[in-house]
Amino acid sequence: MPELLDIYLGYNFYVKSDGDNEPVHIHVAKGHPEKATKFWIMSDTVELARDNGTVDPKDMGRVLRYLRKNRERMMSKWLAHFKHAEVKH
């Protein structure tokens, strides 16, 4: 089940519970589609991992800037999500 982390420009930023076998990443889409656009959240930057067309091209730059500005907070939320998921198992 996806966990909503944030909303910006009408896009939902969320973590999927099955993503703990990959590096830190955030899914972005309007709603919760299966094929959300994925962004890698790294210690020093954010990069587009997979563009599935759920972020309008005119918004892509703003979404990337938002993620870069909020990188540390998103990374902390991602890590907390999977730490909490481990406790539930």
DARABEL-V814681 format. One line per field, one symbol per residue. phi: phi as a letter, one per 30 degrees, with the letter a starting at -180 (. if undefined). psi: psi as a letter, one per 20 degrees, with the letter a starting at -180 (. if undefined). A space follows every 10 residues. Layout:
phi=???
psi=???
This chain:
phi=.dcdcabbhi cccbccdccd cbdeabcbad ibddcddcbd ccdbabbdca ccidceedce dddddddddc eddddddddd edddddddd
psi=pqpphrppkj pporppijji jrrpqqqpro bmqhlqpppp orhiapqpgp ojjipphiig ghgggggghk gggggghggh ghghhhhh.
